[in-house]
């Protein structure tokens, strides 16, 4: 059952890596500076999310006890919540990108990232509340969490895709920190 949970979680890493678009057209210095600031802040958070995914997948493959799975998943959800909140803060701190509708793109992305952060926080509370003494109840609880994760891993793609449309994505693609963040998992754009 935890395999479904691990598969759902791997979608979360792709979400963060959607921030690294592709392209190579010239952009304004102001937009390139914005992209560098965001990409530099995203890179360590992408690593944190990837490490959380790896921990869950390792725990799944080890045929671990419910208590061990609970402990690992709880910490992973906390790490993911913190990472998405930090990414939202980084996009907020960077300000609006220097493009048409830049302010709306920024606001939408920050709102979505904060929502994702809160959702991972809720999942942490749910996994902490599961009964580890009853394997069947624990597995049923994980099924419910995995279903929510499937939805969560897809929910932020729209806001992030809108943030990185056009010149923003092109500027981000030039940043070394976005390139290195995207090399650890498949990007969603090409």
N, C-alpha and C positions, 0 to 999 in steps of 0.2 A: 504494500500500500504506500509506503513512503517513497517508492519509485515515482509514483504519480506526482507526489509532492515535490520531489527533486526536479522532475521534468517541468512542472509549472514554474518553479523558482528560476530555472535557467532562462525563461523568458524575461525575467526582470533585469538580467544583465544586458540583454539585447536592448532593452528600453533605454538604459543610460548610454549605450554605445550608439544609439540613433543620433546622438548629438554630434557625431563626427560625420558630416556629409562629404560628398565627393565633388570635385570640380577644380578648375585652376584659373578662372578668369581673374583679372585685376580688380581689386576693391579699394575703397578709400582707406587711408591710414587709420581713421577713427574706427571704422568697422573692423579692420584687422586687429587693432588694439583691444577692442571689445571681445573679439573671438579668442584672442590669446588669453585674456583674463579668465574667460569662462572655461576654456579648454584646460588651462593650468589647474583650475579648481576642480574640474570634473575628474581628471585623471586619478588622483588618490581615492576618490569616492568609487570610481568604477572598479578599482582594485579591491576595495573593501567589499563591494557587492559580489564580485567574482569569488573572493575568499569565502564569503558566507555560503554561496552556492556550492563551492567545493566541499565545505565542511558538511553540509547536508547530504550531498551525494556520497561522501565517504562513510558517513554514519549509516546511510541506507545500505551500502554494499557490505558493511561489516556484520549484518544481521544483529544489530545492537538491541539492547533491552529498551522497552518503552521509556524508562526513566532517562537513559542516555540520549535517545532520540529527542525526547522532550527538552532536555537541557541544551542540546546542540541547536535544535530548531528555534528555541526561545532566543538564544544568543544571536543566531543568524537573522531572525526577524528584527531584533533590536538594532543590529549593525546596519541592516538595509534601511530601516526607518531613519536612523541617524544620517546615512549616506544620502538618501533622497532629500532630506531636510537641508543638508549642507549644499547640495547641488542647487536647490531652490534658492537658498540664501546667496549663492555665488551668482546666479542669474539675476537676482534682485539687486545685489550690490553692483554688478557691472552696469546696470542701468539699461535703458532701451537701446537696442542695436540701431545703428544709423541707416535705417531703411524705411520705406513706406510702411505704415502700421507697426513700426518697431515697438512702440509702447504697448500696443495690444498684444503683440507676440510675446513680449516679456511678461506681461501680467498674466496671460493665459498659461504660459509655461510654468511660472512660479506657483500659481494656484494649483495646477495639476500635480506638480512635484510635491507640494505640501500635502495634498490629498493622498498621494501615494504613501508618503511618509506616515501619515496618520493611520492609513489602512494597514501598513506593516506593524505599527504599534498595536492595533486591534488584534491582529493575528497572533502577536506575541502573547497578549492577554489570554486569547483563546487556547493556545497551545499550553500555556502555564496552567490553565484550568482543567486540562484533560486528566482523566483517571488512569494513572500508569499501572495500577494494581490489577486492572481488568483489561487484558489484551484486546478482547473483542470491542469493548467500549472505546478503548484508545484508538484502534484502527478505524472505527466509525467516525470518531472525532477528527482524525487526520483526513478522512475522505472529504468531510465538510470544509476543512481548511484548504485542501488541494483545489476544490471547486472554486473557492473564493480567490485563490492564487491565480487560477487560469484567467479569471476576469481582470484581476489586478495587473497582471503582466501585460495585458493588452490595452488597459485604460489610458495610459499616458502617451501612447504612440502618436495620437492625433495632435496634442498640444506641442510635443517636441518636434514633430514633422513640420508643423506650421512655423515654429520658431526658426527652423533651419532651412526654410524654403529660400530659393533664389540666392541672392548675394550673401546672406548670412551663412548658409551652408557652404558656399564657395570659400568664404573667409575662414570658416572653421576647418575646412579640409586642408588648408595651408599650414595649420598649426601642428607642430611636432607632437605636442601633448595630446591632441585629438587623434593623431595618427597612431600613437603608441597605445592609447586607450582602446582604439578599435581593433588593434592587432590581437587582443586577447580573446575576442569573440567575434562572431560574424556580425557585420553591420547590417542594418535593415535597408539602407539605401545604396544605390550604386550610380 
